[in-house]
């Protein structure tokens, strides 16, 4: 209903972490991006907007990577500042990776100093999974979407689209180069179709 009321103007939806958790009677100490209530709400957003083209954005980590001390600093104060910034970066990176694992690829940042932790978390997410995703997708292509076993993970055809999505998202953010995606056995033209089904149909078509 919300999308329809937008009459084509609604292109994205943003999750409000702190408004939602406050509305759920969750106290301030537990109003966090990774709270199970937030996971539930964001999954419901994904279900509600599935297939509509509306992009989803996660909320914001409200602990800023800013040192508490200002002015002329002692060595202890410098160390305290450094520790505060590093702790905030770790929290922010953890929140970003949690969103990525949940299929949400955008989020809000409240301070420029959060950009390094977002950049590192996003690139790390895709680079850490690149080799395994390449192998699994290559197996799918080689066996023409028949069920295959890789290690102890059973794959089906739907997973093929999920693996393709991994590369599409990785390429879109710059973490994965198009040439690196060729390790999957796909051509760039096939990857750009954005559809695992179309890729298989193209390969099965008589030459």
N, C-alpha and C positions, 0 to 999 in steps of 0.2 A: 504493500500500500504506500509506503514512504517513497519508493522508487517511482511508482505510477504518478503520485502527486507532484513529483519533480518535473514531470512532462519532458523528460529527456535531458534535464539539466543536472541530474544527480549522477556524478561520475565516480564518486568515492565516498566511503563511510568511515568515520573515525571512532575508535572505541575510547570512551572516557573512563580511564581506570579508576580515578579517585571519586568521581561522581557516582559511578556504578557501585563501587564497594561501600561508599557511604550510604547509598540507598539500600544496600543489603545489611545495614547495621553492623558492618565490620569496623572495628576500632582502628584508629590511625596507625597504631604500631603494626597492623597486619594488612594495611592497604598497599599491597604490592602487585606488580605486574604478573607475577607467577602464582598468585592466589588461585586456588581451584575455581572459585566463583568467576574469576576473569576468564579462565580457560573455557568454562561453560558458556559464558556470554559471547565470547569471540567465535566459538564453534557454531552457536546459534546464528550469529551474523553471517558466517560462511554458508550455512544452510539456506538462510533467507535470501541471500543475494546470489546463490549458485546459478550459473548460466546467464546472468544478467549483464555481465561485463563491468559491473561496479567493483572498483578496487577497494580493498580493505586496508586500513592503517591501524597499527597498534597504538597504544597510548604512550606516555612518556615516563622515563625514569626521573623521579623528582629529587634525587640526591645528586647535587652538582659536583663536578670535579674541581673544586675550588678550595684552596688552603684556608684555614681559619685565621691565620696570622697575617698582619699587614705591617708595612713600614720596615724599619731596620730590625732584622731578625737575628736571633741567636741560633746557634747550630741546632739546638733542640727544637726550636720553632720551625726551622727549615725542614728538619726531619719529619716533624708533625704534619707540615703542609704536604710534603711529598707522600706520606702515608695516606693522608686524606684523599689526595687526588688519585692515587693508585687504587684505593679501595672503591672509590666512585666509578672509576673506569671498569674495574672488575664487575661491579654490580650491573652497570649499563651493558657491558658486553654479554653478560649472562642473560639479561633480559632480551637482548637482540637475538641471541642464538635460540632462546626459548620460543620466540615468535617465529623464527625461520623454521624450526622443527615443527611448528603448528601450522605451517603453510601461510603465514602472514609475512609479506616481504617488505612492507613499509612501516615506518613509525615516526613519531615526533621526537625531535631533540630540542631541549630547552636552552642549551648553552653551546657556543662554538667549540668548547673544549670536549664536548661529547662526540664530535665528529671523528676523532682518531679511534675511539673505541668502537664506534659503529662500523667504520671502514674495516678495522681489523677483524671484527666479529663476522661481518658479511663475507669478506674474502676468505677467512679461515674456514667458515662453514662450507663453502664450495670447494676450496682447495683440499680440505681434509677428505671430502667424499669423492673427489674426481676419479681416482684410480679405480675404486670399487664400482662406481657408477658406470665407468667406461667398459669394464669387463662384463658387467651384468647386461648392459644394453647391447653390447656386441654379441653376447650369447643369444639374446632375443632375436636379433637380426639373422644370425647364422641359422637358427632353427625355425625361422618364419613364424614366430609367435606361439609355437607349441610350448607347453609347460616344460620348464627346465629347472634343474637343481644346481645351484651354485653354492658350494659349501653346505651349510645347514639352513639356507634360506630358500624357501620355495617361492618361485616367481610365477605369476600368471600374466595374461595379456594386459590386464589393467595396469599392472606394475610397469609395463613397457612405456605407457604414456606418462606415468609418474617419473620414470627415469629420463624420458625426453624432456619433461618439464624442468628437471634439475638443470639440464644443459641450457635450455632456453632462458631460465632465470639467471644462471651463471654468466651466460654471454651478455645478457641485457645489462647486468651491473658491472661488467668488465673484469670479473674475477676469472672467467674462463674465456680464452681466445677461441675464435671459430676454428682455427687450425688444430687446437687441442681436442676439439670435439670430434675430429676425424678419426681419433683412436677408437671410436665406437663402431667404425665400419660404415658409418653413414656419410653421404656426401653433404656438402653445404646446402645444396638445393633441397635435399630430403629433410634436413633439419629445419629449414625455413618454412616447410609446409606446416610445422607445428602440430602435426597429427600422426601418431603412430599407426593408426589404421590406414591413412593415406599412403604412408611409406610402404607398408606391407602390400597394399593393393597395387602400388606402382611396381613393386618387385615381382609380384605374381602375374602381372599383365604379360601376355605373349609379346615377344620381341618381333 
